[in-house]
Amino acid sequence: MPPARNRRHTQNRRPGGPRKTGRPQDLVRRTAFDVIRAVDTRDAYANLLLPGRLRDRGLSGRDAALATELTYGTLRGRGTYDAVLALCSDRELRRIDAPLLDVLRLGTHQILATRIPPHAAVGTAVELARSVSGPGQAKFANAVLRKVATRDMDAWLEIVAPADADTTTRLSIRHSHPKWIVSALRDAVGSSEIDDLLAADNARPRVALAARPGRATLQELYDAGAEPAPYSPYGALLPEGDPAAIAAIRDGRAGVQDEASQMVALALLEAPLDGGRDALWADLCAGPGGKAGLLSALAAQRDARLLASDVQPRRAGLVRDAVDARTGVVAADGTAPAWRPASFDRVMVDAPCTGLGALRRRPEARWRRGPESVAELGPLQRKLLATALDSVRPGGVVAYVTCSPHLAETRVIVDDVLRHRKDVERLDAPSVLTSVAPDLTGLGDGPYAQFWPHRHNTDAMFLALLRRT
């Protein structure tokens, strides 16, 4: 589990009522709880919902940091915490009301993974349980969490994930990943690195920013507190703080974009064409606009034009906010294109996927999907890649990208599509990427490239570069 990043909080008790401070700590925990419940009940994403809740409730500084840690930490650690709670409760977890179970998870995170004193962690969780579920359930929560507090995290892990357990079960509980994800990631990265990869999934990522060339400069981001990114020539890393406080981000001249996402977009533009023009590019699954924003800015500098498309009108609207006025944005189905075949010189297809490569940023995604999701998405991924290949001219290049390292969403898709085509050649994606960032290593032996959280401190982004002959 990730290390604690919290402080002790003092609170004044008022007899017969809730604790009171200048900034009530029950509001911090209630905010974390409300976001966790929305994730469970409305399929909300914490990274999209939490910032607005913090602003609406006037939480900032240390209070906002604590609410963020409690939200993300509880979502990340759910698998581990459920294993502990199952031993501390006289009820089966499936028989505990869902809101109360989320309170117990939140309390367990405070007890086992923060520096909040155990008695304070138990007390605040019990107060939240009373507010959510009533006095009777608060007594139950008190009994359960007091048992949790009898051991620290290491001692509990020795019990719930002992060394003699089968490897998949042990890794699943210790690193709080469903078993099917553990197996899939081990197939992709190998047994020697799986511990490091799962641990990296539970580490809090720094916010990566992209200065869109011609619209913002890296110096603007550095002046706002960001630091140079190791690979992307347009990237910066924000160690702390709200990126929305940076003027270039608010104005859309820069964006929040993982560095691997920046690098695969740059690789598409550095991949060698075979003759002909280089004037018209396409992004077939452009929402919410990170890659399109960078491609649009670079197109303007290279006297090229970008067409950005997304099947969902709402996401297409987000793309419009990220690109310049020269970029065409349409809400269209990438599998049934509204353009003629062979129209483009370069095509980006960032296919919908399980999102297993972004579990650091969206920890709830691990609990939201099952192994059936991979099979369900496969036909769409194949059709989008086939459409992209039809949409690029002979000599043009397609970048097939997924934010997943799952073999069935990456190389298997590409190999399946190319098995039926004789007019496509694979380019060496690692070589193209290192032409942009010479220090970038560990991408694999080619022709495909795979980023990894534990190797590159990025999302686990996959890239195939394909040139139509």
GUVOGU-589262 format. One line per 10 residues: number of its first residue (from 1); for each residue x, y, z of C-alpha. Coordinates in pm, 1 decimal. Each point is the difference from the previous one (the first is absolute). Layout:
# GUVOGU-589262
NUM> X Y Z; ...
This chain:
# GUVOGU-589262
1> 0.0 0.0 0.0; 123.0 357.5 -59.5; 171.3 179.5 287.4; -200.0 233.5 217.1; 8.3 370.7 -86.4; -220.4 136.2 277.6; 37.9 183.4 326.5; -165.9 -26.7 336.3; -319.4 198.3 39.1; -118.1 139.8 329.7
11> -371.5 31.3 57.9; -218.7 141.4 274.4; -288.9 -207.8 120.8; -336.3 156.1 77.1; -212.4 -218.4 230.6; -294.1 -146.4 -182.4; 104.6 130.8 -339.9; 254.8 -31.7 -276.2; 360.0 104.0 37.0; 67.3 363.7 -83.1
21> 309.9 179.5 -130.0; 67.1 306.6 -210.7; -12.0 -238.8 -296.7; -211.5 -296.3 116.1; 182.4 -321.1 -65.5; -332.4 -180.7 -35.0; -46.8 205.4 -318.9; 331.4 -131.8 -135.1; -100.5 -358.9 64.2; -355.0 56.8 -116.1
31> 136.0 136.3 -328.2; 218.1 -306.6 -50.2; -293.9 -225.3 86.8; -236.1 177.7 -238.9; 243.4 -39.2 -289.8; 56.8 -366.6 79.9; -375.5 -58.8 7.0; -41.5 177.5 -334.2; 268.4 -224.7 -146.5; -192.2 -304.1 122.0
41> -351.7 107.9 -88.2; 33.8 227.7 -303.9; 313.2 -134.8 -167.3; 156.6 339.7 64.3; 373.9 50.2 -30.0; 166.4 137.9 310.1; 249.6 211.9 -193.2; -286.7 180.0 -173.9; -235.4 33.5 297.2; 228.8 76.7 293.2
51> 141.8 339.6 -112.0; -348.3 145.3 -34.4; -106.5 -133.8 338.9; 306.6 155.6 162.0; -76.8 338.3 -154.7; -370.9 -16.4 84.1; 74.8 -76.1 364.8; 280.2 252.2 36.4; 266.3 -257.9 77.6; 353.6 102.8 -86.9
61> 357.2 -46.8 116.3; 48.1 -280.0 248.3; -370.0 -76.5 24.2; -21.8 -49.9 -377.1; 316.2 -211.5 9.7; -147.3 -219.9 272.9; -331.8 -40.6 -182.1; 191.2 -95.7 -314.9; 216.2 -252.9 182.7; -299.9 -156.4 173.5
71> -194.7 -26.7 -326.3; 271.8 -145.6 -218.9; 158.5 -207.4 274.3; -329.9 -167.2 85.8; -76.4 -74.2 -365.3; 347.8 -139.5 -63.3; 10.4 -211.5 312.7; -349.0 -143.9 -13.9; 112.1 -355.9 -73.9; 246.9 -6.3 288.0
81> -239.9 169.6 239.9; -283.3 -238.7 -83.8; 225.4 -294.7 82.4; 74.6 153.7 340.8; -361.4 99.2 65.7; -118.6 -352.1 -79.1; 202.9 -125.0 295.4; -113.6 279.8 232.0; -373.7 -13.7 -68.8; -248.6 -257.4 121.9
91> -206.4 72.2 -313.5; 90.0 -97.5 -351.5; 101.9 312.1 -187.7; -270.3 -57.4 -260.4; -258.0 28.1 278.9; 124.2 338.9 118.5; -190.1 295.0 -147.4; 210.8 153.6 -275.2; 26.5 350.5 155.0; 110.6 -145.1 332.8
101> 254.0 -224.0 -172.0; 150.1 305.1 -168.9; 28.4 167.4 341.6; 182.2 -307.4 130.2; 238.5 7.0 -296.9; 64.4 369.2 56.0; 66.6 -60.4 367.3; 228.9 -293.2 -72.8; 203.6 212.6 -237.8; 42.8 263.9 270.0
111> 107.4 -261.2 253.6; 239.4 -202.4 -213.7; 139.5 239.4 -260.2; 15.5 350.6 149.3; 170.1 167.6 293.7; -334.3 83.3 160.1; 7.5 -151.3 352.4; -210.3 -318.9 10.8; -234.2 129.0 270.8; -72.1 311.4 -205.3
121> -45.1 -203.5 -317.3; -249.4 -229.1 174.2; -183.5 289.2 162.9; -48.0 202.9 -317.2; -109.6 -307.5 -197.6; -252.5 -91.5 268.9; -141.4 354.3 -9.3; -32.8 -28.5 -377.0; -172.2 -338.0 39.4; -245.6 155.7 244.7
131> -77.3 274.8 -249.7; -37.5 -242.5 -289.6; -165.9 -301.5 159.9; -118.8 91.3 349.9; 111.0 -76.6 357.4; -39.6 -378.0 -18.5; 224.6 -33.8 -301.4; 247.4 240.8 159.9; 43.3 -249.0 285.6; 65.4 -274.2 -254.3
141> 255.0 220.6 -180.3; 169.5 76.1 330.6; 37.9 -369.5 81.9; 135.6 -88.4 -343.7; 245.9 287.2 -26.8; 134.0 -55.4 350.6; 93.5 -351.1 -113.7; 164.0 142.9 -311.2; 205.5 232.0 221.9; 150.0 -290.0 198.9
151> 262.2 -55.8 -273.1; 192.0 211.5 -247.0; -1.4 -53.4 -376.3; 302.5 -230.1 -9.0; -145.5 -225.5 267.2; -335.4 -22.1 -179.4; 168.5 -81.3 -330.8; 177.9 -292.4 161.8; -343.8 -134.2 89.6; -210.4 81.3 -307.1
161> 275.4 -49.2 -260.8; 245.0 -250.5 150.7; 313.0 -108.6 -180.7; -133.2 -352.0 -50.3; -315.5 118.0 -182.5; -13.2 -54.4 -375.5; 181.0 278.8 -181.6; -300.5 156.3 -171.7; -204.6 14.7 321.1; 290.4 140.3 200.2
171> 73.9 271.0 -255.4; -368.8 79.1 -41.1; -53.1 65.7 371.4; 336.7 157.1 73.0; -25.1 247.6 -287.4; -380.4 33.8 -11.4; -58.3 -109.3 -360.5; -262.6 -250.6 -118.1; 150.3 -337.7 -80.3; -80.1 21.4 -370.6
181> 194.6 325.1 -27.2; 296.4 -147.1 186.2; 8.0 -291.2 -243.9; -35.0 223.5 -306.4; 271.9 239.9 112.4; 235.5 -285.3 87.9; -49.3 -142.9 -350.3; 93.2 339.6 -143.9; 294.0 103.3 218.1; 132.8 -332.2 129.8
191> 27.1 -150.1 347.0; 322.0 181.3 93.7; -160.7 346.6 -22.4; -359.2 -61.7 101.8; 51.8 103.9 364.5; 155.4 328.6 -108.9; -274.4 66.3 -254.2; -284.1 -62.8 245.4; 170.7 218.4 261.2; 39.2 278.8 -256.6
201> -372.7 -21.1 -75.5; -60.0 94.5 363.9; 243.3 291.4 5.8; -140.3 349.4 -23.6; 103.8 142.4 -339.5; 122.5 350.2 -54.0; -209.4 215.4 -230.8; 148.2 11.3 -350.9; -52.0 310.2 -211.2; 51.5 69.0 -370.6
211> 83.3 344.8 -136.0; -169.6 17.2 -339.1; 267.0 144.6 -229.5; -74.0 340.9 -143.8; -264.6 53.2 267.3; 191.2 -43.7 326.9; 361.1 -35.9 106.8; 160.3 -234.9 246.2; 133.3 301.9 185.3; -357.0 100.6 83.6
221> -51.2 -337.6 161.6; 333.8 14.2 181.1; -85.1 346.6 134.1; -320.4 -151.0 142.1; 197.5 -261.9 193.9; 31.4 -283.2 -252.2; 322.6 -187.7 -66.9; 148.9 -134.1 -325.2; -137.8 -336.4 -114.4; 261.7 -265.6 -79.6
231> -112.9 -91.2 -351.9; -245.0 230.6 -176.3; 143.9 324.3 -144.0; -334.9 161.6 80.8; -54.7 -162.3 338.9; 20.6 120.1 360.0; -83.0 -159.7 333.5; -192.6 175.1 276.4; 114.9 -134.0 339.5; -298.4 146.1 183.9
241> -282.2 245.7 -35.1; -303.4 38.6 -223.1; 85.6 13.9 -372.0; -313.7 207.7 -57.6; 174.8 280.5 189.4; 248.5 33.8 -288.2; -111.9 260.0 -254.8; 120.1 -200.0 -301.6; -208.3 -299.0 113.7; -310.3 211.1 63.2
251> 33.9 163.2 -340.5; 42.8 -330.7 -184.9; 347.7 95.7 -121.7; 142.6 -291.5 199.8; -162.5 -318.0 121.9; 16.0 -269.5 264.3; 137.7 -296.5 -193.9; 199.5 -303.7 108.3; 349.7 -1.9 -143.1; -49.2 -334.2 -177.6
261> -306.3 148.8 -169.5; 213.0 289.5 -120.1; 270.4 -233.0 -125.7; -227.9 -222.7 -210.5; -142.9 310.8 -168.6; 350.8 122.5 -76.4; 96.9 -344.2 -130.2; -282.2 15.5 -254.8; 144.0 325.3 -135.0; 358.8 -127.6 -2.3
271> -81.9 -328.5 -174.5; 135.7 12.2 -358.0; -250.3 27.3 -282.4; 64.5 -160.3 -334.9; -8.1 296.0 -238.3; -291.5 230.3 -73.5; -147.3 281.7 203.2; -10.8 47.2 377.2; -285.5 244.8 32.3; -309.4 -173.4 139.1
281> -17.9 -193.7 326.2; -284.0 -167.3 191.0; -71.9 -99.3 357.8; -284.8 -253.9 -12.6; -73.1 -35.5 374.6; 97.9 348.7 105.1; -195.6 57.9 322.0; 66.9 148.0 246.6; 268.1 174.6 -204.6; 345.6 -48.6 151.2
291> 169.0 -145.6 -306.5; -212.1 212.3 -234.7; 108.4 315.6 183.2; 367.2 -81.7 -50.4; -47.3 -118.9 -358.9; -201.0 311.2 -83.4; 274.0 231.2 126.7; 269.1 -187.8 -190.5; -213.4 -5.6 -315.5; -13.5 378.2 7.0
301> 379.2 15.0 15.1; 40.9 -246.1 -286.8; -259.2 155.3 -230.3; -221.3 -308.2 37.9; -364.6 -43.0 95.1; -152.9 -233.3 258.4; -347.1 -154.1 -2.8; -100.0 -116.3 348.3; -294.5 -236.3 33.2; -179.4 -162.4 290.4
311> -319.1 -201.8 -3.1; -139.8 175.9 310.0; -110.5 361.7 -53.2; 89.3 92.2 359.4; 355.9 -123.2 -44.0; 22.7 172.6 -336.2; -89.7 319.2 184.4; 292.7 -53.0 237.7; 226.1 -42.2 -300.5; -111.7 338.0 -137.4
321> 118.7 159.6 322.3; 346.6 -155.6 -44.1; 75.5 82.7 -364.8; 45.3 314.7 -204.8; -243.3 147.4 -250.0; 172.9 -163.3 -298.5; -83.6 -347.8 127.6; -317.3 -164.6 -120.0; -196.5 -178.1 274.2; -288.6 -233.5 -78.4
331> -218.5 -237.6 198.1; 23.1 -309.7 -218.3; 34.1 -375.6 28.5; 357.6 -99.5 -76.2; -116.8 -340.5 -121.2; -232.1 158.8 -259.9; 206.2 294.1 -122.9; -148.2 308.7 -157.5; 315.5 51.5 -208.0; 129.9 -169.9 -309.3
341> 252.2 -286.6 17.7; 369.0 90.5 -18.1; -76.1 361.1 100.9; 269.8 49.0 262.0; 377.1 -5.9 25.9; 11.4 -83.9 369.9; -272.3 -154.3 217.7; -17.6 -40.8 377.5; -238.6 -263.8 135.8; 1.9 -1.6 381.4
351> -241.9 -288.0 32.3; -245.6 -40.3 289.6; 141.1 -260.4 238.1; -19.6 -130.1 355.5; 225.5 280.0 125.2; 227.5 -239.3 189.0; 292.0 225.7 -84.5; -140.1 292.3 201.2; -78.8 -167.3 332.2; 223.7 251.2 179.3
361> -229.5 281.8 -110.0; -330.3 -187.5 -2.2; 30.3 -258.5 276.5; -372.4 -76.9 -8.0; 34.6 -141.6 -352.5; 145.8 -321.4 141.9; -326.8 -75.3 181.2; -225.2 114.6 -282.1; 91.6 -247.4 -273.8; 33.4 -375.9 -23.7
371> 189.3 -222.6 -241.7; -305.1 -6.0 -227.8; 66.7 367.5 -78.3; 308.1 -94.6 -199.7; -197.5 -228.4 -230.1; -282.8 253.8 -30.9; 234.8 278.7 -110.8; 200.0 -212.9 -242.8; -232.0 28.6 -303.4; -16.2 378.8 35.1
381> 377.1 27.4 29.3; 50.6 -213.0 -311.4; -254.9 196.7 -200.5; 147.4 335.2 100.5; 348.4 -111.0 -101.2; -129.2 -134.8 -331.9; -179.3 331.2 -64.2; 314.7 195.5 83.2; 201.2 -205.7 -246.5; -263.5 58.8 -268.2
391> -1.7 371.6 80.5; 373.5 55.1 -48.1; 153.3 36.8 -345.7; 261.5 -243.4 -133.4; 326.2 107.1 158.5; -182.8 152.9 297.7; 28.1 -109.0 363.4; -250.1 -114.3 261.7; 68.7 3.3 375.2; -205.0 -262.7 184.5
401> -1.4 94.3 369.8; -164.0 -143.7 309.8; 35.0 98.6 364.3; 30.3 -366.2 88.5; 282.9 -253.3 0.5; -239.9 -294.8 -25.3; 129.3 -219.9 -282.6; -352.1 -56.2 -133.4; -46.5 377.7 -40.8; 340.8 71.8 -146.5
411> 215.6 -225.2 -215.7; -274.8 -259.9 -45.0; -229.8 263.4 -154.6; 268.5 128.3 -234.3; 112.7 -346.1 -103.6; -359.3 -111.8 -63.5; -76.5 298.7 -223.4; 326.3 -21.7 -193.9; -45.5 -371.3 -56.4; -268.0 91.9 -253.7
421> 189.6 284.7 -164.7; 300.9 -12.3 -227.9; 25.8 376.3 -45.4; 137.0 92.9 343.0; 348.2 -10.7 151.2; 89.9 30.3 366.5; 243.0 278.2 88.1; 233.1 -31.4 296.1; -184.6 208.5 259.1; 275.9 -1.9 267.5
431> 249.4 139.9 -250.3; -236.5 279.7 -100.8; -63.3 87.1 365.8; 370.4 10.8 83.9; 55.4 233.6 -293.9; -217.1 245.4 196.3; 141.0 -86.8 346.0; 343.2 -169.5 -15.9; -8.0 -85.5 371.9; -322.8 -196.7 -34.0
441> 67.1 -371.7 53.1; -190.2 -308.1 116.7; -267.7 18.6 -270.2; 46.1 -356.9 -121.5; 182.7 -157.1 -290.6; -235.0 129.0 -270.1; -167.5 38.3 -231.7; -255.4 105.4 262.9; 70.9 229.5 296.6; -139.4 -30.0 351.8
451> 31.8 263.2 273.1; -13.4 -115.1 364.0; -73.9 181.4 328.8; 285.9 -171.4 183.4; 254.4 58.2 -278.2; -97.3 341.5 -134.2; -224.6 152.6 268.4; -273.6 34.6 -264.1; -321.8 -174.0 -85.0; 40.1 -341.5 -165.5
461> -55.8 125.0 -354.7; 38.8 -234.3 -299.5; 105.4 119.7 -346.3; 11.0 -166.6 -341.2; 110.6 201.8 -302.7; -130.0 -136.7 -329.5; 77.1 130.0 -349.0; -227.8 -77.5 -288.4; 189.2 -115.0 -308.3
